[in-house]
């Protein structure tokens, strides 16, 4: 199974390993030119799987970094670049990014800047990575606590999605990825939203259902990205829930390390309320969204006035903003979304209190 997005191919499970093996044998000059980027977790749980699938990769160069969102910074990128230099990487080298969104974001960004650009392949190992982070040609790192402030658009050779990796994840990581799948339904496909509502976290254990839902979620994102690769317009709807969600994630990063999916879920609830106030979302749809997401996720119930003011300061750095105005992507109804919606500070503040 493959899908195309401006040169981006995505392959699933055994077919993916066949494609990867063939590519490495015929498109890479030397095993010494292959680098595998992992973190402490994927080094233990995922790298042995890759070695078992493609035996000759045992002779490649492995670069290991610490795990976690805090490592997603320019200093980690410098560390990786130094390792590439140490192992004599060239412009013909290739990086395999084996991990979740942090690894694929960092690895893709390093690939885009090292020697002005080398090749890379993403092998996402988390649900969030498979349905969102590794897709769409965005790479980047955080600047202090500002999410993805430094980055580039850079196209991978292709993506390898092995849904079997999901069975090794804790439930909280599955729920984090499900938040993005639910978002895809809310912004573009009401039927997919309904289907996601009906499933439980156990869908990961059903191989066919798991693969089909992930495939459908990827298709939704790819269709949007195809029409707007550089996020000049339509692609901004993928940020629904993220204007507030990224601010929450940034603010609480050094407090209790809130998961991306939880932060985005809270953002979707607050931004649905704003959508109800100024963008035509019906009260019925808002209540369905709020009740569905609140039942699935442990939402932080109370955010103080002090916290709200700090969150607003973080939102002022959002990349969608224009002319010093905070701009949102807001729902018109379940399955339809608007972008470039200016929202007054007073209404943003009020959304946290409802």
N, C-alpha and C positions, 0 to 999 in steps of 0.2 A: 504494500500500500504506500503510495507516495503522493505528495501534494507539492505544488509549485508556488512560490511567492517571490517574484522578481529574482529568480535564480536559486531560491531556497528550496531544497528538497527535504522531506521528512519521511523517514522509514521506520517501520514498527517491527519489534521483536526479531524473529529469526531472519527475516528478509533483511533487516537492518544490518545484522552482523555479516551477512553474505556480501552486502554492498560495501561495508566498511573494509572487510578483508580484501576484496578485489581492488578497492581504491588504494589501500596502503601498498599492495603488491605492485601496482602499475603506475601510480601517480607520485610516489615518494621515492626519491633517489636512494636513500639509505635509512636503515632502522635508527641510525644515530641522529637523523633529522626529525624523529618523532618524539614529542614531549607530551607527557600526560600530567595534567594539573589536577590534583586531588586535595581534599582537606583531611583532617585527622579521622573523620568518620568514614568517608568514601574510600580512604586508603585501606581500611580494615574490611569493610563490608562489600564494596563494589569493585575495587581493583582486581581481586582474585577472580571475579566473574568474567571480567574483560580478558584476563590472562587465560582463563579456561576456554573462552570462546575463540580467541585469536592468540595462539601459543607464542608466536614470534614477538609479540608485544612485550614479553618479559625482558627483552634486550633493549627496550626503549628507555628514555630518560624520564624518571618520575620526579615531579616537583610537588612537594607537600607544604601546605600552609595550614595555619590554625583555622578552626571552624568558627562560624558565627558572623553576624552582621557587622560587628565591630572591626572585623578584618577587611571589610570592603572599603579600603581607602588607598590613597596614592602611594603610601609607604609600602603596602603589600605589593603593589604593582612594581615598584622599584626593586623589591626583593626578588620577585619573579624574573624581572629583566636581567638582574645580575646572575641568576641561575642559568638563564638562556645563554648569556654571554659566556659564563663559565664552561658550559657544555658545547660551546662553539656553534650555536644556532645560526643559521643563515636565512636569507630571504626565501629560500626554498623549503624551510622547515615547516612543520605542522604541529599545532597544539590540539590535543584532545582534552576538552574540558569535561571532566567526570565529576558531577556533583549537582547540588541544587542551584538556586538562582544566584547566590553569592559567587559560586565558582564560575558559572557561565557568564555572568556580568563582568567579573574581573578578567577571566581568561580571554573573553572576546575583546575587551578594551586593550589588554596587553598586546594581543595579536594585531590590533589596529595601529599601534604606535611603535612596536619594536621594529627597527630597521625600516620604518615608514610603512609597515604592513606585511604580515605573514599570514599563512592560511590557518584556519581553525575549524574544528568540528565540535559541536555540542552533543554531549551525552547526558541529558538531565536525569537525575536519579530521584527527584522528589515530584510529587503531583503538581506543586506550584511551578516548578521548572518546566514540566512537560506541557502544561496548558497555557503558560504565560511567559515566565522569565526568559526562557531559551528561544522563544519564537518572536520574530519581528525585527531582527537585526539591530536592536538597541543594545549597547554595551555601556558600562560606566561604573563609577564608584561614588561614594558619599564624600562630601566636603564637610568635615566635622560631623555635625548631626543633620546636615541638609541632604536629603535623599537624592542620589543620582545626579548631583550637581556637575560632575565632570564626566564626560562620556562622548561617544561617537556612534554614528550609524555604520555598521560594518557587517557584511554578509558572510555567514559561514559557508563552507563547502556543502554541508548538509547536516541534518540532525538525526541522531539515533535515539529512538524511544523504546526502551525495554520496560514494559509495564510490570515485569516480575520484580523489579527493584522496590516497587511500592509495598510489597508484603513485608519488607524489613523495617518500614517506618512506624513510629508511634502514631497513635490516633490523632494527636494534636497537629501533626504535620499533614495528615490527610485532610483534616478539616481546614487547614490553612489553604491548601490547594483548591478545595471545594468552593471556597469563597469566590475565587476568580471564575470558576465554572458557573456559579450562580449569577455572577455579574454578567457573564457573556449572554445568559438568557435574558436578564433584565434589560440590557441595552439593545439587543438585536433579535431575539428569538423567544417569543412567549411560550411556545411549545417546549423548547428546551428547558426553560425555567420550570415549567410544570413537571417535566420528567425528572429534573434534579430534585424537586420537592418530594417526589414519591420515593426516591431511593434513600437508603440508609448508608452509613459508613461501610457496611459490609459489602458494598458493591465491589470493593477492591478484591475480595476473595472470589468473585465471579469473573473469570478471565475474559469471557466474551463481552459481558455487559461493561466491564471496566474499559476495555479497549474501545468499544463503540462510543461510550460517553466521552472519553478523552478525545477520540477522533472527531466527534461532532463539535466539541468545545474548541479544538484547534482549528477546524474549518471556519467557525464563526470569526475567530480572531484573524485568520489568514485572509478571509474575504474583505475584512475592513482594511487590513494593512496593504493588501494589493491595490486598493483604490487610493491610498494615501501613505506611501512608504515613509515619508519624512515628517509626518504629523503636522501638516499645514492646515488641515481642516478635519475631515471626518474621523480620522484616527483618534482624535481627542476624546471621542466618546468612550474609548477604552479606559479613560481616566475617571469614569464615574466611580464615586466612593473614595477616590485617591487624593483629592485635594485636602479633605479633612483626614482621611486615612493615613496619608504619608506624614501629615503634621503630628498625628497621634503617635505614629511609629517612631518618628524622630524624637519627639519630646520624651517618650517613655523608654527610649533605647537605653538610657543610662540609669533608669529607675527600676523597671521590672522586665525589661526586654520583651515587650509585647510582640507577639507573632504578627507577621504581615497580614495573614488572613483575618485575624481578629481585628486588627486596626482598620482594614478595608471594610469589614462587615459593619463596624461602628460607623465608618464614613458613609456607607451606603444607606444606613438607617437615617442618619442626620441629613444627608443630601436628598433622600427621598422626601423627607419632611419639607425641605426647602423647595423641592420640585412641586410638592402639593401646594405650596404657598404662591409660587410665581411662574410655574411652567406648565400648569394644566393637569398635572397628575391627580387622579381622582383620590378622594379620601379612602375609598374602598381599596384601590390598588396600594395606597400607602400602608393601610392597616394589614393587608396581606403580606407585604414585604417586611414590615416591622415584626409581625407575629412569627413569620417563618424564620427570619434570621435570629430573632431573640430566643426562639426555641432551640436552635441548633448551636448557638455560640454563647460563651460566658461574657456578656457585655458589661463593661464598667458602667455602673449605674449613675454615679455622681461625679461630675467634673466641676471643680471649684472655679470661681471667677478669676482667680489668679492664673490657674491653668489655662482657662479659655483665652485670656489676654496673651499668654505666651504662645499658644497654638496659632493665634491670629498673626503674630509676628513671624512664625515659621511659614505660614501660608503665603506671606508676602514674597517669598522666594520661589513660589511655584512657577515652573517653566511655562505654563499656559497663560500667565498674567500678561496684560498689555496696558500701557499707559497708567501704571501704578494701580490698576484695578484687579482684584482677585476674581478670576474667571473659573466657572464651574462647568462641568458636563452634567446636565440634569435630565431626568426622565419626563417624557410627555405622557407615556403610559407604559405598562410592562411590555417590553419588546421594542420600544422606540425611545430614542435619546437625542437631546439637543446638545450643542457645544457652544463655547464662547458666551456663556450666560454670566453676566455681571450680577453679583449678589452683594448687597450692602452689609457692612460689618454688623449692624444691629440684627439683621436676620440670621447671620451666621451664629452670633451669640445666642439668639433665641432658640436655634435648632438644638443646642446642647441641653436645653432646659425642658424639652418636650419628649 
